[in-house]
Amino acid sequence: MKPCSLLSLATAVPPHLIRQEDAKALARNAFGGRRALFDRLSSVFDNAGIAQRHLVAPANWYEHPHGWTERNALYLEAAESLFEEAASRAIANAGLAPDEIDGVVTVSTTGIATPSLEARVAPRLGLRGDVRRVPVFGLGCAGGVAGLATAARLASAEPGTNWLFVTVETCSISIRLDSDDPAAIVATALFGDGAAAAIVRSGDHALARIAGAAEKLWPDTQRIMGWDVEDPGLAVVFDRAIPPFIADNLAPAVDEMLGSLGRSRGDVDRFCCHPGGVKVIDAIETALELAQGELNLEREVLRDYGNMSAPTVLFVLERLIERGLPRQVMLTAFGPGFTCAGLLLEAP
């Protein structure tokens, strides 16, 4: 794609804050009759590197069973609010008015919205009636990078147009707490809720120049990560093999993606990675031969917010921009497929 500009970036979190020790106690009660299984695996809460998370529902909501209808109704209410907050900030940070937005890319995988989220909030946000809409479902944690890349491609294809990208995930209300699958307990220890938004436009860069994007999809890996749709809601697919898979396969994938963009790993001054968990961060550092602790901002975001799925890598990018964007930065995130999405940024 032709070079594109990142004009602004904004993040948002829901109002309910929970400390990790309280989340552990809450989860033990929520898993009810499966407490023996929970106690066997509960150390994952202590070793997750997470101090706190933001949730879209108050703590007592998670103590009771909820079906798919009730979960999705809460998703719509919370996701609309987070969408509006993040998008409004991104538009304002870009120095634009809402009616100057020509298109919207929306990424969300933790609920179903038809009409899609951007259609629901467009009148309140002040978007034009002829705004182009591209809702995307199913990208999971990779959605922050893949969605931003999609918005950039659309903006670069129509010079002069302003594209809004928004990703919203409400992981905490999607995970089934009536499951005897160990993956559900691990997910409960890791996931929080949040949103991020950005404005992109072709031409000279402001915050950064988006120089290109690429993806790697591995065959026969569909059971590593994703959702199973079941009667009470969504059951998480979260394989223990994710960190070792990343350690073994990330480096050649990154080399392949960078090669398609005319770059090599030596050209990258900083990798900006989705912090899926402490073991995932460790695996990335091992695979890319980074110094231990080099992904310090990723660990900070994980500590302060947990894994919010797609928006999380943009929380990391926000901190990186605040501290001074290095010359060449590569964003990476993993998602269902199993896939790695990559996006190359260049500092102004």
C-alpha positions in Angstrom: 0.0 0.0 0.0 1.0 3.6 -0.4 2.3 5.3 2.7 -0.3 6.6 5.1 -0.4 8.9 8.1 -1.4 8.0 11.7 -3.0 11.3 12.8 -4.1 10.4 16.2 -4.6 7.6 18.8 -6.9 7.3 21.8 -7.8 4.7 24.3 -10.8 4.1 26.7 -11.6 1.7 29.5 -14.9 1.0 31.3 -15.6 2.3 34.8 -15.3 -0.8 37.0 -11.8 -1.4 38.3 -10.8 -4.7 40.0 -7.6 -5.6 41.6 -6.1 -9.0 40.7 -6.5 -10.4 44.1 -10.1 -9.5 44.2 -10.6 -10.9 40.7 -9.1 -14.2 42.0 -11.6 -14.4 44.9 -14.5 -13.4 42.6 -13.6 -16.0 40.1 -13.3 -18.8 42.7 -16.9 -18.0 43.8 -18.1 -17.7 40.2 -16.8 -21.1 39.2 -19.0 -22.6 42.0 -19.0 -26.4 42.0 -15.7 -26.5 40.1 -13.7 -25.0 43.0 -11.3 -28.0 43.2 -10.3 -27.4 39.5 -10.1 -23.7 40.2 -7.8 -24.1 43.2 -5.5 -26.4 41.3 -5.0 -23.7 38.6 -5.5 -20.6 40.7 -1.8 -19.8 40.7 -2.2 -18.4 37.2 -3.8 -15.3 38.8 -0.7 -14.8 40.9 1.8 -15.3 38.1 -0.1 -13.4 35.4 1.8 -10.1 35.9 -1.5 -8.3 36.3 -2.2 -5.8 39.1 -5.6 -4.6 38.0 -8.2 -4.7 35.2 -11.2 -2.7 34.0 -14.5 -4.4 33.6 -17.8 -3.4 31.9 -19.9 -4.9 34.6 -19.8 -4.5 38.4 -18.1 -7.4 40.3 -21.4 -8.9 41.5 -22.6 -9.4 37.9 -20.0 -12.1 37.5 -21.3 -14.1 40.5 -24.5 -15.1 38.7 -25.2 -17.2 35.6 -26.0 -15.3 32.4 -27.2 -16.6 29.0 -26.1 -15.4 25.6 -29.1 -13.0 25.3 -28.2 -11.1 28.5 -24.4 -11.2 27.8 -24.9 -9.7 24.3 -27.3 -7.0 25.5 -24.6 -5.9 28.0 -22.0 -6.1 25.2 -24.0 -3.7 23.0 -24.5 -1.2 25.8 -20.9 -1.2 26.9 -19.3 -1.4 23.5 -21.3 1.5 22.2 -20.2 3.6 25.2 -16.6 2.7 24.8 -16.7 3.2 21.0 -18.1 6.7 21.4 -15.6 7.6 24.0 -12.5 6.4 22.1 -13.7 7.6 18.8 -14.5 11.1 20.1 -11.0 11.4 21.6 -9.3 10.2 18.4 -11.2 12.7 16.2 -10.5 15.6 18.6 -6.9 14.6 18.9 -6.6 14.7 15.1 -8.0 18.2 15.0 -11.0 17.1 13.0 -14.7 17.4 13.3 -16.9 14.2 13.2 -18.4 15.2 9.9 -14.9 15.2 8.4 -14.7 11.4 8.8 -15.2 9.6 5.5 -15.0 6.0 6.6 -15.0 3.8 9.7 -13.4 0.4 10.3 -14.7 -1.3 13.4 -13.1 -4.4 14.9 -14.8 -6.4 17.6 -15.0 -10.2 18.4 -16.6 -10.4 21.9 -20.2 -9.8 20.9 -22.6 -9.6 17.9 -23.9 -6.2 16.7 -26.3 -6.0 13.8 -26.6 -3.1 12.9 -22.9 -2.8 13.6 -21.4 -0.7 16.4 -20.5 2.3 14.2 -24.0 2.5 12.8 -25.4 2.5 16.3 -23.2 5.4 17.5 -23.0 7.4 14.3 -25.8 9.8 15.0 -24.5 10.5 18.6 -21.0 10.8 17.4 -22.0 13.3 14.6 -20.8 11.2 11.6 -22.2 12.0 8.1 -24.9 9.9 6.6 -22.7 8.9 3.7 -19.8 7.6 5.9 -18.4 4.3 4.6 -18.6 1.4 7.1 -16.4 -1.7 7.4 -17.3 -3.8 10.4 -14.9 -6.7 11.0 -15.5 -9.8 13.2 -13.3 -12.7 14.2 -9.8 -11.2 14.3 -9.5 -11.6 18.1 -6.3 -10.3 19.6 -4.8 -9.6 16.2 -7.6 -7.1 15.4 -5.7 -4.0 16.8 -3.0 -4.4 14.2 -5.0 -6.0 11.3 -7.8 -3.4 11.7 -5.5 -0.4 11.7 -3.8 -1.9 8.6 -7.2 -2.2 6.9 -8.1 1.4 7.7 -4.7 2.5 6.4 -5.1 0.6 3.1 -8.5 2.2 2.6 -7.2 5.7 3.3 -4.2 5.3 1.0 -6.5 4.1 -1.8 -8.5 7.3 -1.6 -6.1 10.2 -1.0 -7.5 13.0 1.2 -10.1 10.9 3.0 -10.1 10.5 6.8 -10.6 7.0 8.2 -11.6 6.3 11.8 -10.5 2.9 13.2 -12.1 1.7 16.4 -11.6 -1.6 18.2 -13.7 -2.6 21.2 -13.6 -5.8 23.2 -15.6 -6.8 26.3 -13.8 -10.0 27.1 -14.9 -10.3 30.7 -18.6 -10.8 29.9 -17.9 -13.2 27.1 -16.0 -15.9 29.0 -18.1 -18.8 30.3 -17.7 -19.3 34.1 -19.8 -22.5 34.1 -17.1 -24.4 32.3 -14.8 -27.2 33.5 -12.3 -26.3 30.8 -8.9 -25.1 32.3 -8.7 -22.6 29.5 -11.7 -20.7 31.0 -9.8 -20.3 34.3 -6.7 -19.1 32.5 -8.7 -16.6 30.4 -10.5 -15.3 33.5 -7.1 -14.6 35.0 -5.9 -12.6 32.0 -8.7 -10.8 30.2 -10.0 -7.3 30.8 -12.1 -4.8 28.7 -11.2 -1.8 26.7 -11.2 0.2 23.5 -8.9 2.1 21.2 -9.3 4.4 18.2 -7.1 6.0 15.6 -7.4 8.4 12.6 -5.5 7.6 9.4 -5.1 9.6 6.2 -2.9 9.4 3.1 -0.1 11.9 2.8 2.5 13.4 5.2 2.7 11.9 8.6 1.8 13.4 11.9 2.2 11.0 14.8 3.8 8.4 12.5 3.9 7.2 9.0 2.3 3.8 8.3 4.8 2.3 5.8 3.2 -1.1 5.2 1.5 -4.1 6.7 1.6 -7.9 6.4 0.2 -11.0 7.9 1.2 -14.6 8.5 -1.4 -17.4 8.7 -0.2 -20.8 9.8 -2.0 -23.9 8.5 -3.6 -26.5 10.8 -3.6 -24.1 13.8 -7.3 -23.3 14.2 -7.6 -24.9 17.6 -4.8 -22.7 19.2 -7.0 -19.7 19.8 -10.6 -18.6 19.3 -14.2 -19.0 20.4 -16.6 -22.1 20.4 -20.2 -20.9 20.1 -22.2 -22.8 22.8 -25.6 -22.5 24.2 -24.8 -20.3 27.3 -22.4 -18.1 25.3 -18.8 -18.2 24.0 -16.3 -20.8 25.2 -12.7 -19.7 24.9 -10.2 -21.7 22.9 -6.9 -20.9 24.5 -4.2 -23.6 24.0 -1.2 -24.0 26.3 0.9 -24.3 23.2 0.7 -20.6 22.3 4.0 -19.5 24.0 6.1 -22.3 22.7 4.5 -22.0 19.2 5.5 -18.3 19.2 9.0 -19.0 20.4 9.5 -21.5 17.6 7.7 -19.8 14.7 7.7 -16.0 15.2 11.2 -15.1 14.0 10.8 -16.6 10.5 7.3 -15.1 10.2 8.5 -11.7 11.1 11.4 -12.0 8.7 8.9 -13.0 6.0 6.6 -10.1 6.7 9.4 -7.6 6.9 10.9 -8.9 3.7 7.6 -8.3 1.9 7.9 -4.7 3.0 11.6 -4.3 1.9 12.9 -4.4 5.4 14.8 -6.8 7.7 14.8 -7.2 11.5 18.0 -5.1 11.7 16.0 -2.1 10.4 13.5 -2.3 13.3 14.4 -0.1 16.2 11.5 -1.3 18.4 9.0 -4.1 18.3 5.6 -3.0 19.7 3.8 -6.2 20.6 0.4 -7.3 21.9 1.0 -8.4 25.5 -1.1 -11.6 25.5 0.4 -12.7 28.8 3.8 -12.8 30.6 4.7 -16.1 28.9 3.8 -14.7 25.5 6.0 -11.6 26.1 8.8 -13.9 27.2 8.4 -16.0 24.1 8.5 -13.0 21.8 11.7 -11.8 23.4 13.2 -15.2 23.0 12.1 -15.6 19.4 13.2 -12.2 18.2 16.4 -12.4 20.3 15.5 -9.2 22.3 17.1 -8.3 25.5 15.2 -9.5 28.6 12.9 -6.8 29.6 13.1 -4.9 26.3 9.3 -5.2 26.0 8.9 -3.2 29.2 5.9 -1.1 28.0 4.1 -4.3 27.1 4.6 -5.6 30.7 3.4 -2.2 32.0 0.2 -2.3 30.0 -0.5 -6.0 31.0 0.0 -5.0 34.6 -2.3 -2.1 34.5 -5.1 -3.4 32.2 -4.7 -7.1 31.6 -5.2 -8.6 28.1 -8.0 -6.6 26.5 -7.6 -8.5 23.3 -7.4 -6.4 20.1 -7.1 -2.9 21.7 -4.2 -3.9 24.0 -1.3 -3.3 21.5 -2.6 0.2 20.8 -2.4 0.9 24.6 1.3 -0.1 24.2 1.7 2.1 21.1 0.1 5.1 23.0 2.8 4.8 25.7 5.5 4.4 23.2 4.4 7.6 21.4 4.3 9.5 24.6 7.9 8.5 25.4 9.2 9.2 21.9 8.5 6.9 18.9 11.7 5.3 17.7 12.6 5.6 14.0 11.2 2.3 12.8 8.6 0.4 14.8 6.9 -2.9 14.0 3.6 -3.7 15.6 2.7 -7.4 16.0 -0.3 -9.2 17.4 -1.5 -12.8 17.4 -5.0 -14.0 16.8 -7.3 -16.8 15.8 -6.3 -18.6 12.7 -3.5 -18.9 14.1 -2.2 -15.7 12.7 0.3 -12.9 13.3 -0.5 -9.4 12.0 2.3 -6.9 11.5 2.4 -3.2 10.7 5.4 -1.0 10.1 5.5 2.6 11.6 8.1 5.2 10.9 8.6 8.2 13.2 8.0 11.7 11.8 
